Amino acid sequence: GFTLFRITTIRELIPGSQARRGTPLSKAELALKVAPPAEAASVRRPGSLSEADEQSSRPTKEGALRQRSIPSSTLQRTRSTTSESGGSSTKHAPGSVGANVVLAGRTGDLELLQQACQQVVSEGSALPANACEVLLRHCASSADSNGPEMFDQLIRAGFEPSEGILTAVVSLCAEARHVRLAEHTISYVRRTGGRVTLALYSALMKVYGHARLWHKTCDLFESMKLEGVMIDTVAYGSLIKAAVESGRNDLARQLFKESGNPDLLNYMSMIRAAGREHDVPKAMRLLEELERSPLPVDATAYNCALEACAACNDRTSAEVLFKRMSENDNIDVVSYNTYLKVLLYAGAREEVARIFREMRGRDLAPNVVTYNSLVRDAIARQDTARAWSLVGTMEQAGVMPDAFTCSILMKSVKHSPCPDDVDRIIDLIQRTKVIPDEVLVNCLLDACVRLRDTQRLTKVLQQFRARGVVPSPHAYATLIRAYGHARRVDRAWELWHELTGGEGSAGGSEEAFAAMVEACLAGGDLQGAVGIFREAGERLQSFARAPSVFSAIVKACLLSKQQQLAIELYSETKDLFVCGRVSFNTMIDAFVRSGDTAKATELFRDMALKNVTPDLITYSTLIKGHCSRGDLEQGLQLLGLMQRRGIAPDAVLFNSILDGCAHKQMRTLTEQVLRDMEAAEIAPSNFTLSILAKLYGRCGDLDAAFHAVEYYPERYGFSVNAQVFTSLMSACIANGALPRAVEVFERMAPAGAPPDAKTFQTLLSGGVRASDVQLVARLLQDALSVGLASRLESEVLDAALLLVARRGQAAQAADLASELRASGAALSQRALRAALESAAGDCGTPMSRLGSEDRAVCVIASADFSAHAAVT
């Protein structure tokens, strides 16, 4: 609310009214009397209240009986009638705005007051002083963001507020925490050459205190000293408290000394400061000084010192002080609760029973804070049974548990949630009619989330709503995330619409926004996640989580093969926030994999424009993409740029460049890159050797290939793997050196690199190309013996078997065919028919050599062959 002027009769609203006291005015009379030419006459001087206001500020018995309120309907009719009296013009008659302002201020008609404010702004109306004061008071008490602008407009219109009005305006800013208007008012005083009085400084301290801007309160001390303002005891108290709260204990001590005659509150602030500094002796000295002063010392001051002992866990000092408090009878329930904290922290639980008896001896009943301390201690010792026993004792004693009690009990199920324990706490909340606060609601919902029980989660939420408890934005975010993990995206959407009130991302908090996107992605609703992100719009600029949320959406787009959706979303929102390096790298990698290096390069440029520094992954991905597409020059330029920026290439990057050079058969450049790799102290690997073997094979230099395979493993201490041997064999075969390839094959097993399926396929292809039947047959037999025949490609097997069958090795072909079929190898009907026909007839092999199944296959194959021949 805001401060309203008290009204005694309607007559006081209308200067010069002849209405009889107690006689109500008619609608027409009221409309005529509100006309404000006389209003200006009632203003005695700028900045002063009207005579009617001064009269209303002196309540009398008769006036009290005549107080009445004016219904808003009457005010609306007054507005309409007043507007009509101006004829066809839509502009109000001169001075009517002022009357409406005063009328609205006295009756609390906020709608009329806001309309008057808008009219003042739009028309630049000049108002009487009392109307200006009402407007300023309204701006201050309602935290109107346009308050400073309204203040300046009224000043430009000729309003000259008095010191009393300015002080009242600043004071009203306190409850509303309207710091901006309060500071603007003080600035106006300084701009106009006025002096900021102690009253204004005190009002500003009050504003800062409500806003908890303790550092600004402390800064006022220097300004007051420079302006020569005499600080009184109350102001010193506010300054000392602000210094203590902001941690400026040296300033607090200085103010305490300068105050000269500190009051009880100042002493208490200094004792609290000593406790925060963990200086118990200082707190005790201040208490003793207070005891020697003429100020009356009550239990509150002693409790401050006892709290300092508790904060420092100083049991000895606490015991001495507590004994002194008991002897002086300066003790209350707060004292016992504070002392209990000291005993429980020290583990002196045997003293607790004695303290309880002593409390009852003084007719001090333990309150909920007392029991909460004991329950918290039991939960800390994981003694859940003792905690619930204390809760039962509370209820028997008529002390009802509160939200803090239930929050403490929730700690017992935090690390090992049990459905029964959660239900028991919910039952306690319902039985004792506890109104859950935000902490308790969040604790209960978190426990249900950890249980992964969406039904119980929904039940708890419904119970809270039934009792009028509205979950906090954090609780909504927790619930949405929980439903997302449970794949209940429908429930997550319900909560999202409930939270945002149909406003979409514009109505939700940042945490809820991130949770809803996460829930959509977890539930597979990619379009929903993208929609929420787009709805956030301009708010993304203030969302610290926007880059990470965007990164999650991009990854989901790439997993679902929707790269275009990712780039569209990036294009729409790239000016609202800065993507993280991970997001850029993810998108660049996606475009490189799809072969679109142009878009990848465009994203790389955007990184530079957004001041996002590329890392090794960024450069490696781009260079690999350019090299794989044959754009070796662009890849080398990026390598140079990376090195100039102080980023050292790794083995993967060097190998990518080497592979690109090898594909283009650029031997000189490859060897130069290899030297750079060694100079950078990056050891070549088996992958490097494979690249070199392929390069030298394409260049026809087998000796260089063999030298590389022998030299680098010996120098850098690694063993050659099957892939390198296979590459070397492939180079030999490509250059017509099949015997050397066979030598490499025979070296593999002794070198600890047994051949794999790729090795057999490479050498089999070479043997078929050279028509070496003996080599091919031996390789097939070796593949069968090591169990790799079933992993060979059908084309390679067909070619090998056909070669053996057609080159006069019919019996061997039949045996190989039978064994290959038995091993599960993928043989075509054509190759099988050729092998079996050759064995059965073409080569004179008797049919009895074949098994019954093979004979059947041979008959079928022969029939198919005859039919094919007839057609031909």
C-alpha positions in Angstrom: 0.0 0.0 0.0 0.7 3.6 0.2 -0.1 6.4 2.6 -3.6 7.9 2.3 -4.8 11.2 3.7 -7.6 10.9 6.2 -10.8 12.5 5.1 -13.5 13.8 7.5 -16.2 14.9 5.2 -16.8 15.3 1.5 -17.0 19.0 2.1 -13.2 19.1 2.7 -12.6 17.7 -0.8 -14.4 20.8 -2.3 -13.2 24.1 -0.9 -16.0 26.6 -0.8 -18.7 24.0 -0.6 -22.0 25.1 1.0 -23.2 21.6 1.7 -24.6 21.2 5.2 -22.6 19.1 7.5 -23.8 15.5 7.3 -25.9 16.1 4.1 -24.8 14.0 1.2 -24.1 15.6 -2.1 -26.0 14.7 -5.2 -24.2 13.4 -8.3 -24.6 16.7 -10.2 -23.5 18.8 -7.1 -20.5 16.6 -6.6 -19.6 16.9 -10.3 -19.8 20.7 -10.1 -18.0 21.0 -6.8 -15.0 19.0 -7.9 -14.2 21.7 -10.4 -10.8 22.9 -9.2 -10.5 26.6 -9.7 -11.1 26.9 -5.9 -8.6 24.1 -5.4 -5.7 26.4 -6.2 -7.0 28.9 -3.7 -6.9 26.4 -1.0 -3.1 26.1 -1.4 -1.4 28.6 0.9 2.1 28.2 -0.5 4.0 25.8 -2.7 5.0 22.7 -1.0 2.5 23.0 1.9 -0.5 20.9 2.7 -4.0 22.4 2.2 -5.9 23.7 5.1 -8.3 20.8 4.8 -5.4 18.4 5.1 -4.2 20.2 8.2 -7.6 20.0 9.7 -7.9 16.3 8.9 -4.6 15.7 10.6 -6.1 16.8 13.9 -8.7 14.1 14.7 -11.7 15.1 16.8 -14.5 13.0 18.2 -16.9 14.8 15.9 -14.7 14.4 12.9 -14.2 10.7 13.7 -18.0 10.3 13.6 -18.1 12.0 10.2 -15.5 9.9 8.5 -16.7 8.1 5.6 -15.4 6.4 2.5 -16.4 7.1 -1.1 -17.3 4.1 -3.2 -15.2 3.6 -6.3 -18.4 3.7 -8.3 -19.1 7.2 -7.1 -15.6 8.2 -8.1 -16.1 6.7 -11.6 -19.3 8.7 -12.0 -17.4 11.8 -10.8 -14.8 11.2 -13.4 -17.4 10.7 -16.1 -19.4 13.8 -15.1 -16.2 15.9 -14.8 -15.2 14.8 -18.2 -18.6 15.6 -19.7 -18.6 19.1 -18.2 -15.7 19.9 -20.5 -18.0 19.7 -23.6 -16.9 17.7 -26.6 -13.2 18.1 -25.8 -11.5 15.0 -24.5 -9.1 17.0 -22.5 -9.9 17.6 -18.8 -10.7 21.0 -17.6 -7.8 23.0 -16.1 -7.0 21.7 -12.6 -9.3 18.7 -12.7 -6.4 16.3 -12.6 -5.3 17.7 -9.3 -8.7 17.2 -7.7 -8.8 13.6 -9.0 -5.3 13.0 -7.6 -6.3 14.2 -4.2 -9.6 12.3 -4.3 -7.9 9.1 -5.3 -5.2 9.5 -2.7 -7.7 9.9 0.1 -10.0 7.1 -0.9 -7.4 4.6 -2.1 -8.7 4.5 -5.7 -5.5 3.2 -7.4 -7.1 3.1 -10.8 -8.0 6.8 -10.8 -4.6 7.6 -9.4 -2.8 5.7 -12.1 -5.0 7.4 -14.8 -4.1 10.8 -13.2 -0.4 9.9 -13.3 -0.7 9.0 -17.0 -2.5 12.2 -17.8 0.2 14.3 -16.0 2.8 12.6 -18.1 0.9 12.9 -21.4 -0.4 16.5 -20.9 2.2 18.0 -18.7 -0.5 19.3 -16.4 0.3 21.7 -13.6 -0.9 20.4 -10.3 -1.5 22.0 -6.9 1.1 21.2 -4.2 -1.1 18.7 -2.3 -1.9 16.8 -5.5 1.9 16.7 -6.3 2.5 15.3 -2.8 -0.1 12.6 -3.2 1.5 11.5 -6.5 5.0 11.4 -5.0 3.8 9.4 -2.0 2.1 7.0 -4.3 5.2 6.5 -6.5 7.3 5.9 -3.3 5.1 3.5 -1.6 4.1 1.5 -4.7 7.7 1.2 -6.0 6.6 2.8 -9.2 9.5 2.4 -11.6 8.6 5.7 -13.2 8.9 7.5 -9.9 12.1 9.5 -10.7 10.7 10.6 -14.0 7.4 11.7 -12.4 9.4 13.6 -9.7 11.4 15.5 -12.4 8.2 16.3 -14.3 6.5 17.7 -11.3 9.6 19.8 -10.5 9.7 21.2 -14.0 6.0 22.1 -13.7 6.8 24.3 -10.8 6.4 22.1 -7.7 8.7 23.1 -4.9 8.5 20.3 -2.2 9.4 21.2 1.3 11.9 19.3 3.4 9.0 17.6 5.2 7.5 16.3 2.0 10.9 15.1 0.7 11.6 13.3 4.0 8.2 11.7 3.9 8.8 10.5 0.3 12.2 9.0 1.2 10.7 7.3 4.2 7.9 5.8 2.2 10.5 4.3 -0.2 11.7 2.1 2.6 8.9 -0.5 2.8 8.7 -0.7 -1.0 12.5 -0.8 -1.2 12.4 1.9 -3.9 16.1 2.7 -3.7 16.1 4.5 -7.0 13.5 7.1 -6.1 15.0 7.7 -2.6 18.5 8.3 -4.1 16.9 10.5 -6.8 15.2 12.6 -4.2 18.5 13.1 -2.3 20.2 14.0 -5.5 17.6 16.7 -6.1 18.3 18.2 -2.8 22.0 18.4 -3.6 21.4 19.7 -7.1 19.2 22.6 -5.9 21.8 23.6 -3.4 19.9 22.4 -0.5 21.4 20.7 2.6 20.7 17.0 3.2 19.5 17.1 6.8 19.8 14.4 9.4 16.2 13.5 8.9 16.8 12.9 5.2 19.9 10.9 6.0 18.0 8.8 8.6 15.2 8.1 6.1 17.8 7.1 3.4 19.4 4.7 6.0 16.0 3.2 6.6 15.6 2.6 2.8 19.1 1.0 2.6 18.3 -1.1 5.6 15.1 -2.6 4.2 17.0 -3.3 0.9 19.9 -4.8 2.9 22.3 -2.5 1.1 24.5 -2.2 4.2 27.6 -1.0 2.2 25.6 2.0 1.0 24.6 2.8 4.5 28.2 2.7 5.6 29.1 5.1 2.8 26.7 7.7 4.1 28.8 8.1 7.2 31.6 9.8 5.2 29.1 12.0 3.4 27.6 13.1 6.7 31.0 14.0 8.1 31.9 16.0 5.0 28.6 17.9 5.2 28.9 18.5 8.9 25.7 16.7 9.8 25.4 16.0 13.5 24.7 12.3 14.0 22.3 11.4 16.7 22.1 8.2 18.7 19.5 6.6 16.4 21.6 7.3 13.3 24.7 5.9 15.0 22.7 2.8 15.8 21.8 2.4 12.1 25.3 3.0 11.0 26.8 0.5 13.5 24.3 -2.2 12.5 25.1 -1.6 8.9 28.8 -1.8 9.5 28.4 -5.1 11.4 26.1 -6.6 8.8 28.6 -5.7 6.0 31.5 -7.1 7.9 33.2 -3.7 8.4 33.9 -4.3 12.0 36.7 -1.6 12.2 34.1 1.0 11.1 31.6 -0.4 13.6 34.1 0.0 16.5 35.0 3.6 15.3 31.3 4.5 15.2 30.8 2.9 18.6 33.5 5.1 20.1 32.3 8.3 18.3 28.8 7.8 19.4 29.9 9.0 22.9 26.8 7.8 24.7 25.9 4.4 23.0 22.6 2.9 23.8 21.7 -0.7 24.4 21.1 -1.5 20.7 24.6 -0.2 19.9 26.2 -2.4 22.5 24.2 -5.4 21.2 25.4 -4.7 17.6 29.0 -4.6 18.8 28.6 -7.8 20.7 27.2 -9.5 17.6 30.2 -8.1 15.6 32.6 -9.7 18.1 30.8 -13.0 17.7 31.2 -12.9 14.0 34.9 -12.2 14.4 35.0 -15.3 16.8 36.4 -13.0 19.5 34.5 -14.1 22.6 36.8 -12.2 25.0 35.8 -8.9 23.2 32.1 -9.8 23.4 32.5 -10.5 27.2 34.3 -7.2 27.7 31.6 -5.3 25.9 29.0 -7.0 28.1 30.9 -6.1 31.2 31.1 -2.5 30.0 27.4 -2.5 29.4 26.8 -3.9 32.9 28.8 -1.0 34.4 26.9 1.6 32.4 23.7 3.2 33.7 21.8 1.5 30.9 19.3 -1.2 32.0 20.6 -4.6 30.8 17.9 -7.2 30.1 18.1 -10.8 29.0 18.2 -9.8 25.3 21.7 -8.3 25.7 22.9 -11.3 27.6 21.6 -13.5 24.9 23.7 -11.7 22.3 26.8 -12.5 24.3 25.7 -16.1 24.8 25.0 -16.4 21.0 28.6 -15.2 20.4 29.9 -18.0 22.6 27.7 -20.5 20.7 28.9 -19.2 17.4 32.5 -19.8 18.5 31.6 -23.2 20.2 33.2 -21.8 23.4 31.6 -24.0 26.0 33.6 -22.7 28.9 32.7 -19.1 28.3 29.1 -20.1 27.7 28.9 -22.0 31.0 30.3 -19.1 33.0 28.0 -16.6 31.3 24.9 -18.8 31.6 25.6 -19.3 35.3 25.9 -15.5 35.8 22.6 -15.0 33.9 20.9 -17.6 36.1 22.2 -15.9 39.3 21.0 -12.5 38.1 17.7 -13.9 36.9 18.4 -12.4 33.4 17.4 -15.6 31.6 14.6 -16.6 29.3 13.7 -19.4 26.9 16.0 -18.0 24.2 18.9 -18.3 26.7 18.1 -21.9 27.4 17.8 -22.6 23.6 21.1 -21.0 22.9 22.9 -22.8 25.7 21.4 -26.1 24.5 23.1 -25.5 21.1 26.4 -25.2 22.9 25.9 -28.4 24.9 24.7 -30.4 21.9 27.6 -29.3 19.7 30.0 -30.3 22.5 28.3 -33.7 22.8 27.3 -33.1 26.5 23.9 -34.7 26.1 23.8 -35.8 29.7 23.4 -32.1 30.6 20.3 -31.7 28.5 18.0 -33.5 31.0 19.3 -31.2 33.7 18.6 -28.1 31.6 15.1 -29.3 30.9 14.4 -29.7 34.7 15.9 -26.3 35.4 13.7 -24.7 32.7 10.5 -26.2 34.2 11.7 -25.1 37.7 11.7 -21.5 36.4 8.2 -22.0 34.8 9.7 -21.8 31.3 8.2 -24.3 29.0 10.4 -25.6 26.1 9.2 -24.2 22.8 9.4 -25.5 19.3 12.9 -24.1 18.9 14.0 -26.2 21.9 12.6 -29.4 20.5 14.0 -28.6 17.0 17.5 -28.4 18.4 17.1 -31.9 20.0 15.5 -33.3 16.8 18.3 -31.9 14.7 20.9 -33.5 17.0 19.2 -36.9 16.8 19.1 -36.7 13.0 22.7 -35.7 12.9 23.5 -38.9 14.9 21.3 -40.9 12.5 19.0 -41.8 15.5 15.7 -41.6 13.6 13.8 -43.4 16.3 14.9 -40.8 18.9 13.9 -38.0 16.6 10.4 -39.3 16.1 10.2 -39.9 19.9 10.9 -36.2 20.5 8.3 -35.3 17.9 5.8 -37.3 19.9 6.9 -35.6 23.1 6.3 -32.3 21.4 2.8 -33.1 20.5 2.0 -34.4 24.0 3.3 -31.2 25.5 1.1 -29.2 23.2 4.0 -27.8 21.2 3.1 -28.3 17.5 5.9 -29.1 15.1 6.6 -26.5 12.4 7.9 -26.5 8.9 11.5 -26.4 10.3 10.8 -29.6 12.3 9.6 -31.4 9.2 12.6 -30.1 7.2 14.9 -31.5 9.8 13.2 -34.9 9.6 13.5 -34.8 5.8 17.3 -34.9 6.3 17.0 -38.4 7.5 15.7 -39.5 4.1 18.0 -37.3 2.0 20.7 -39.9 1.3 18.6 -43.1 1.6 15.0 -42.2 0.8 12.4 -44.7 1.9 8.8 -44.4 0.8 7.5 -45.1 4.3 9.6 -42.4 5.9 8.4 -39.9 3.3 4.8 -40.9 3.9 5.2 -40.6 7.6 6.5 -37.0 7.3 3.6 -36.1 5.0 1.2 -37.5 7.6 2.8 -35.4 10.3 2.3 -32.3 8.1 -1.3 -33.1 7.6 -2.0 -34.1 11.2 -0.4 -31.0 12.8 -1.6 -28.7 10.0 1.9 -27.5 9.2 2.0 -24.9 6.5 5.0 -25.9 4.4 7.5 -23.3 3.5 9.6 -23.2 0.4 12.4 -25.3 2.0 10.1 -28.0 3.2 8.3 -28.2 -0.1 11.6 -28.5 -2.0 12.9 -31.2 0.4 9.7 -33.3 0.0 9.7 -33.0 -3.8 13.4 -33.8 -4.0 12.9 -36.9 -1.9 10.0 -38.1 -4.2 12.3 -37.4 -7.2 15.0 -39.5 -5.8 12.5 -42.3 -5.2 11.7 -42.1 -8.9 8.0 -42.5 -7.9 6.0 -40.2 -10.1 2.7 -41.3 -8.5 3.8 -40.3 -5.1 5.3 -37.1 -6.5 1.9 -36.3 -8.1 0.1 -37.1 -4.9 2.3 -34.8 -2.8 1.9 -32.0 -5.3 -1.9 -32.4 -5.2 -1.9 -32.3 -1.4 0.1 -29.1 -1.4 -2.2 -27.5 -3.8 -5.3 -28.6 -1.8 -3.9 -26.7 1.1 -3.2 -23.6 -0.9 0.6 -24.1 -1.0 2.0 -23.0 -4.3 5.4 -24.6 -5.2 8.2 -22.2 -5.8 9.8 -21.8 -9.2 12.7 -24.0 -8.0 10.1 -26.7 -7.0 8.4 -26.4 -10.4 11.8 -26.9 -12.1 12.5 -30.0 -9.9 9.1 -31.5 -10.7 9.5 -30.8 -14.5 13.0 -32.4 -14.5 11.7 -35.4 -12.5 8.8 -36.0 -14.9 11.3 -35.7 -17.8 13.5 -38.4 -16.4 10.4 -40.6 -15.9 9.6 -40.0 -19.6 6.3 -38.4 -18.5 6.6 -35.4 -20.8 2.9 -34.9 -20.7 3.0 -34.1 -17.0 6.0 -31.9 -17.5 4.0 -29.9 -20.1 1.1 -29.5 -17.7 3.4 -28.1 -15.0 5.1 -25.8 -17.5 1.8 -24.3 -18.6 0.7 -24.0 -15.0 3.9 -22.2 -14.1 4.0 -19.9 -17.1 0.2 -19.2 -17.1 0.1 -19.7 -20.9 2.9 -17.1 -21.5 5.3 -19.8 -22.6 9.0 -19.2 -21.9 8.2 -15.6 -21.3 6.5 -16.5 -18.0 9.0 -19.1 -16.6 12.2 -18.7 -14.6 15.5 -19.6 -16.1 15.8 -22.8 -14.0 12.3 -23.9 -15.1 13.2 -23.1 -18.7 16.3 -25.3 -18.6 14.4 -28.0 -16.8 11.6 -28.1 -19.4 14.1 -28.3 -22.3 15.9 -31.1 -20.5 12.5 -32.9 -19.9 11.6 -32.6 -23.6 14.9 -34.0 -24.7 14.8 -36.8 -22.2 11.3 -37.7 -23.5 12.3 -37.5 -27.1 10.3 -34.3 -27.8 12.9 -32.5 -29.8 10.4 -30.1 -31.5 9.0 -29.2 -28.1 12.5 -28.4 -26.8 13.2 -26.2 -29.8 9.8 -24.5 -29.5 10.5 -23.5 -25.8 14.0 -22.3 -26.8 12.5 -20.1 -29.5 9.7 -18.8 -27.2 12.3 -17.5 -24.8 13.4 -14.9 -27.4 15.0 -11.8 -26.0 15.1 -13.4 -22.5 17.9 -15.6 -23.6 20.2 -12.6 -23.3 19.8 -12.7 -19.5 19.9 -16.5 -19.2 23.3 -17.7 -18.0 22.3 -21.3 -18.9 21.3 -20.5 -22.5 24.6 -21.7 -24.0 24.5 -25.1 -22.2 20.8 -25.6 -23.0 21.5 -24.8 -26.6 24.4 -27.2 -26.6 22.1 -30.0 -25.4 19.6 -29.2 -28.2 22.3 -29.2 -30.8 23.5 -32.7 -29.7 19.9 -34.0 -29.8 19.5 -32.5 -33.3 22.7 -34.2 -34.5 21.7 -37.6 -33.0 18.4 -37.5 -34.8 20.2 -36.5 -38.1 18.6 -33.0 -38.1 21.6 -30.9 -38.7 19.6 -28.3 -40.6 17.3 -27.7 -37.6 20.4 -27.1 -35.4 21.8 -24.5 -37.8 18.4 -22.8 -38.2 18.1 -22.5 -34.4 21.6 -21.2 -34.2 20.9 -18.6 -37.0 17.8 -17.4 -35.2 19.4 -17.0 -31.7 23.1 -16.3 -32.3 22.7 -12.6 -31.6 20.9 -13.2 -28.2 23.7 -15.1 -26.5 27.2 -16.4 -27.1 27.5 -20.1 -27.8 30.0 -22.0 -25.9 33.1 -23.6 -27.5 31.5 -27.1 -27.1 28.4 -26.1 -29.0 30.5 -24.6 -31.9 32.8 -27.7 -31.9 29.7 -30.0 -32.0 28.1 -28.2 -34.9 31.4 -27.9 -36.8 32.0 -31.7 -36.4 28.5 -32.4 -37.7 29.0 -30.4 -40.9 32.5 -31.9 -41.4 31.0 -35.4 -41.1 28.3 -34.6 -43.6 30.9 -33.1 -46.0 29.7 -29.5 -45.7 33.1 -27.8 -44.9 31.7 -24.5 -46.2 29.2 -24.2 -43.3 31.8 -25.5 -40.9 34.2 -22.7 -42.0 31.3 -20.2 -41.5 30.8 -21.4 -38.0 34.6 -21.0 -37.4 34.4 -17.4 -38.5 31.5 -16.8 -36.1 33.6 -18.1 -33.3 36.1 -15.3 -34.0 33.4 -12.7 -34.2 31.9 -13.8 -30.8 35.4 -13.9 -29.2 35.1 -17.6 -28.6 38.6 -19.0 -28.8 39.0 -22.1 -30.9 40.8 -25.0 -29.3 42.7 -28.0 -30.5 39.5 -29.9 -31.2 38.1 -27.1 -33.4 41.3 -26.9 -35.5 41.6 -30.7 -35.7 38.1 -31.2 -36.9 38.3 -28.5 -39.6 41.7 -29.6 -40.8 40.6 -33.2 -41.0 37.6 -32.1 -43.0 39.6 -30.1 -45.5 42.2 -32.9 -45.8 39.6 -35.6 -46.3 38.0 -33.5 -49.1 41.4 -33.0 -50.8 41.7 -29.3 -49.8 45.2 -29.8 -48.4 46.2 -26.1 -48.8 43.3 -24.9 -46.6 44.2 -27.5 -44.0 47.8 -26.4 -43.9 46.8 -22.8 -43.6 44.7 -23.7 -40.5 47.6 -25.6 -39.1 49.9 -22.6 -39.4 47.2 -20.3 -37.8 46.8 -22.7 -35.0 50.5 -22.9 -34.3 50.8 -19.1 -34.4 48.2 -18.9 -31.7 50.2 -21.2 -29.5 48.1 -24.4 -29.9 50.3 -27.4 -30.3 49.1 -30.1 -32.7 48.6 -33.6 -31.4 49.1 -37.0 -33.1 45.6 -37.1 -34.4 46.0 -33.8 -36.2 49.4 -34.7 -37.7 48.1 -38.0 -38.9 45.1 -36.3 -40.5 47.5 -34.0 -42.5 49.7 -37.0 -43.4 46.7 -38.9 -44.7 45.7 -35.9 -46.8 49.2 -35.7 -48.2 49.3 -39.4 -48.9 46.1 -39.3 -50.8 47.6 -36.7 -53.1 50.8 -38.6 -53.3 52.8 -35.6 -52.1 55.8 -37.5 -50.8 58.0 -34.4 -50.1 55.3 -32.6 -48.1 54.4 -35.8 -46.3 58.0 -36.3 -45.2 58.3 -32.6 -44.1 55.1 -33.0 -42.0 56.6 -36.2 -40.5 59.7 -34.3 -39.5 57.6 -31.5 -38.0 55.8 -34.2 -36.0 59.0 -35.6 -34.6 60.3 -32.0 -33.9 57.1 -31.4 -31.9 58.1 -34.5 -29.9 55.0 -36.4 -31.0 55.9 -40.0 -31.7 54.6 -41.7 -34.8 52.1 -44.5 -34.3 50.8 -47.5 -36.1 48.3 -45.2 -37.8 51.2 -43.1 -39.1 53.0 -46.3 -40.4 49.8 -47.3 -42.3 49.7 -43.9 -44.0 53.4 -44.1 -44.9 53.1 -47.7 -46.2 50.2 -46.6 -48.5 52.1 -43.5 -49.7 55.3 -45.3 -50.6 53.3 -48.1 -52.2 51.5 -45.6 -54.4 54.9 -44.0 -55.2 56.3 -47.4 -56.1 59.0 -47.3 -53.4 58.6 -50.5 -51.5 62.1 -50.2 -49.9 61.0 -46.9 -48.3 57.8 -48.5 -47.0 59.8 -51.5 -45.5 62.3 -49.1 -44.0 59.6 -47.0 -42.3 57.9 -50.1 -40.9 61.2 -51.3 -39.4 62.7 -47.9 -38.3 60.0 -46.1 -36.4 58.8 -49.0 -34.2 62.4 -49.6 -33.1 63.1 -45.9 -32.5 59.9 -45.1 -30.6 59.4 -48.4 -28.9 56.1 -49.8 -30.2 55.0 -53.0 -31.9 53.6 -53.1 -35.4 50.0 -54.2 -35.5 48.0 -56.2 -38.1 46.8 -53.0 -39.8 50.3 -51.9 -40.7 51.3 -55.3 -42.0 48.2 -55.4 -44.1 49.0 -52.0 -45.6 52.5 -53.1 -46.3 51.2 -56.3 -48.0 48.7 -54.2 -50.0 51.6 -52.0 -51.2 53.6 -55.1 -52.3 50.6 -56.5 -54.2 49.9 -53.2 -55.9 53.5 -53.2 -57.1 53.6 -56.8 -58.3 55.7 -58.1 -55.5 53.4 -60.9 -54.2 56.3 -63.0 -52.8 57.3 -60.0 -50.5 53.7 -59.8 -49.4 53.7 -63.5 -48.5 56.9 -62.8 -46.5 55.2 -60.1 -44.6 52.3 -62.4 -43.9 54.6 -65.1 -42.5 56.2 -62.5 -40.2 53.0 -61.4 -38.6 52.3 -64.3 -36.1 55.9 -64.4 -34.8 55.8 -60.6 -34.4 52.7 -60.9 -32.1 50.3 -59.5 -34.7 48.1 -62.4 -35.9 46.4 -61.9 -39.2 42.8 -60.6 -39.2 40.0 -61.0 -41.8 41.3 -57.9 -43.6 44.7 -59.4 -43.9 43.4 -62.7 -45.4 41.2 -60.8 -47.8 44.1 -58.6 -49.0 46.4 -61.5 -49.6 43.7 -63.7 -51.2 42.9 -60.9 -53.6 46.5 -60.7 -54.5 46.8 -64.5 -55.0 43.7 -64.6 -57.2 45.1 -61.7 -59.3 48.3 -63.6 -59.7 46.5 -66.9 -60.3 48.5 -68.6 -57.6 46.3 -71.6 -56.8 48.5 -73.1 -54.2 48.7 -69.8 -52.3 45.0 -69.2 -52.5 44.2 -72.8 -51.3 46.6 -72.5 -48.4 45.2 -69.1 -47.4 41.7 -70.6 -47.4 42.8 -73.5 -45.3 44.6 -71.1 -42.8 41.5 -68.9 -42.6 39.4 -72.0 -41.8 41.9 -73.2 -39.1 41.9 -69.8 -37.3 38.1 -69.4 -37.5 38.1 -66.3 -39.8 36.6 -67.9 -42.9 33.1 -66.8 -41.9 34.2 -63.2 -41.6 35.6 -63.1 -45.2 33.6 -61.2 -47.9 31.6 -63.4 -50.2 33.2 -61.9 -53.4 36.7 -62.8 -52.2 35.7 -66.3 -51.3 33.9 -66.8 -54.6 36.9 -65.7 -56.6 39.3 -67.8 -54.6 37.1 -71.0 -54.8 36.5 -70.5 -58.5 40.2 -70.2 -59.1 40.9 -73.4 -57.3 38.1 -75.3 -59.0 39.0 -74.1 -62.6 42.7 -74.6 -62.3 42.5 -78.4 -61.9 42.3 -78.7 -58.2 38.7 -80.2 -58.2 39.1 -82.5 -55.2 40.6 -79.7 -53.1 37.9 -77.3 -54.3 35.2 -79.7 -53.2 36.8 -80.2 -49.8 37.2 -76.4 -49.3 33.6 -75.8 -50.4 32.3 -78.3 -47.8 34.5 -76.9 -45.0 33.6 -73.3 -45.9 29.9 -74.2 -45.9 30.2 -75.9 -42.6 32.0 -72.9 -41.1 29.1 -70.6 -42.1 31.1 -68.7 -44.7 29.1 -66.7 -47.2 29.5 -68.7 -50.5 27.4 -67.8 -53.6 25.5 -70.6 -55.4 27.6 -70.0 -58.5 30.9 -70.7 -56.7 29.5 -73.7 -54.8 28.1 -75.2 -58.0 31.4 -74.8 -59.8 33.3 -76.5 -57.0 30.9 -79.4 -56.6 30.4 -79.9 -60.4 34.1 -80.0 -60.8 34.4 -82.6 -58.1 31.5 -84.7 -59.3 32.1 -84.9 -63.0 34.2 -82.4 -64.8 37.4 -83.6 -63.2 36.4 -87.3 -63.0 35.9 -87.3 -59.3 33.5 -90.1 -58.3 30.1 -89.0 -56.8 30.8 -91.2 -53.8 33.4 -88.7 -52.6 30.6 -86.3 -51.9 28.3 -86.5 -48.9 24.6 -87.0 -49.3 23.9 -83.3 -48.8 26.6 -82.2 -51.2 25.3 -84.7 -53.8 21.9 -83.2 -53.5 23.3 -79.7 -53.9 25.3 -80.9 -56.9 22.2 -82.4 -58.6 20.2 -79.2 -58.0 23.1 -77.1 -59.2 23.6 -79.3 -62.3 19.9 -79.1 -63.1 20.0 -75.3 -62.8 23.1 -75.3 -65.0 21.4 -77.4 -67.7 18.4 -75.2 -67.8 20.6 -72.1 -68.1 22.5 -73.8 -71.0 19.3 -74.7 -72.8 18.1 -71.1 -72.6 21.5 -69.9 -73.9 
